[in-house]
Amino acid sequence: MAERRRRKLVAQFQYKLIARMVIYWLIYQVTLFNLLFACRLLEEGKGNLLEQFGLFLQDSYPMLICFAVLVPAFAWDAVKFYHKVAGPIYRFRKTAREIAAEEPIRRVKLRDGDELLELQDDFNAMIDTLARLHAVKLADESNNLPAPDESTLGGLVLSHETTPEELSSEAS
């Protein structure tokens, strides 16, 4: 159940990001095509509009092929960057919720290559200060598991803590 909530959080952000990128791309493509076609109409003058558009498409197909080749690389890079940002945000949010619930917390540890590494140091300094003031209880740091990496979990970040409910549902 907890994993389902984590996926929903990640999926919501990811869908918004993808939707925004697709909308920007569509606006760009429509604007570019209209501008290029308008330039062609100005060069050629009056004529059969449908025939002029057909010739325009014939002349413009290399641009479309180039775009079709580059889109997968752009999409892959965007997803990769997304994981480097969403993972840290998830960890910070999880720790903030643990603080609010007055649960024992661990210092935030981000993966190599993650974004927001500067925030990790500031966040951990805040946790240390709160612990010194006895405002939070630190979990036993010796029991920390190493941070999972994307290759072992397919980009999902899972907690190593399992609730009794999760254990019983996995056993079924």
N, C-alpha and C positions, 0 to 999 in steps of 0.2 A: 504494500500500500504506500509506504514512504517513497519507494522507487518510482511509483506511478506519479506522485506529486512532483518529484524532482524532474521527471521527464516532461511533465506539463509545463513547469517553469521554463525549462530550456527550450521546449518546442514553441511556446508563446513568443519568446524573444526571437528565436530563429525565424519563425514565420513572418514576424513583423519586419525583420531585417531583409529577408528574401523578397517580400512584397514591395518594400520600398525600393530595392535595387531594380526589380522588374519594372516598376512604374517609371523610375528614372530612365531606364534603358528605352522603354517604349516612347516616352516623351522625346528623348533624344533622336531616336530613329525616325519618328514621324516628322519632327522638325527638320532634320537633315534631308530626308527625302523630299519634303515639300519645298525646301529652299533650293535644292539642286534641280528639281523639276521646274520651279519658277524661273531659275536662271536659264534653263534650256528653252523654255517658252519665250523668254525675252530675246534670246539669240536667234531663234528660228522664226519668230513672228507668228502671224495667224496661220492656221492649218487645222487638219483633223486632230482634235484633242486626243482621241483614243489611239490613233496611230502614233502620235508624238509620245504618248505615255508608254506604248509598247517599245518604241525605240529607246526611250529612256531606261526602261528595265533591262533591255539587252546590253546597253552600255554600262549599266551599274552593277551587273551581276558579280564582277570581281570583288566589289566592296562587300556584298552580302556573303560571298564565300569566305572572305577574310574574317568577317565577323563571326560566322558559324564555326570557324576553326578556333578562334580566340575565346569564345564564350565558355567552353569547358574549363580552360585554364583559369579564367577569371573566377568562375564559380568555385573551383577547387581552392583557390587562394582565399576567397572570401570565407568559405566554411572553415578552413584551417585557422584563419585569423579569428573568426568567431569563437572557436574552441579555446583560443589563447586568452580571450577576454571573458567568456561566459564561465569558464571553470573558476577563475579567481573570484568573480562576482558571487558565484554560488557558495564558495568557501567563506567569504566575508559575511554573506547573508546568514549562513548556517551558524556561524560563530556568534553573530549579533543576536540571533534567536535564542541560542543557548544562554547567553548573558541575560537576556530578558526573562528567560524561564528559570534563572538562578541555578542552572545546571553546571557541573564542573566542565571547564572548557580547556581546550588545547590551543597553543599558539598556532596561527595560520602558517601553513607551509605550502608554497606554490611550487609547481613543477618547473624544471628548467625550460626556458623559452616562453613561459607565460608572460603576459603583459601585466601591468600593475604591480610590479615587484617593489617599487618605492612605497606603495600603499601598504604592502605586507609589513615592512619595517615599522611604519607609523602605527599600524593596527596592533602589531605585537608590542610596541612600546606602551600603547594605551592599555593593553591587557596586563602587562607587567605592573603598570602604575595601579590599576584597579586591584590587582592581587596584593600589592604592598599595602593598599588601603583596606584590605580585607573586604572589598566590594564584590569580588568574584573568587571562586575556588578553582584553582588550576587542577586539571586532571593529571594523573601520574604520567609524566612525560616519558618514563622508561618503557611504558607499554605502547607507545606510538608505533604504528606500522608505517613503513615507507610510503610516500605518496604514490598512488597508482599513476601509471602513464597511459596515454591514449592507445598505445598498441595493445595493451592487455585488456582494456575495457571498452574499446571501440569509441573512445571519446567521452564516455559517461564517467562521471565522478561519483563513486559510491562510498558511503561511510562504512568504516570497519566495525561500527557498533550495530548490533542487531537486537531488536526488541523481541520479547517473548512471543508477541503476536506474529511477527515476521517469521520466526523460527517454526511456529506451528503451522503457518500457511505454506511454508516451503516443504515441510515434512509430508503434507497431504498430497 
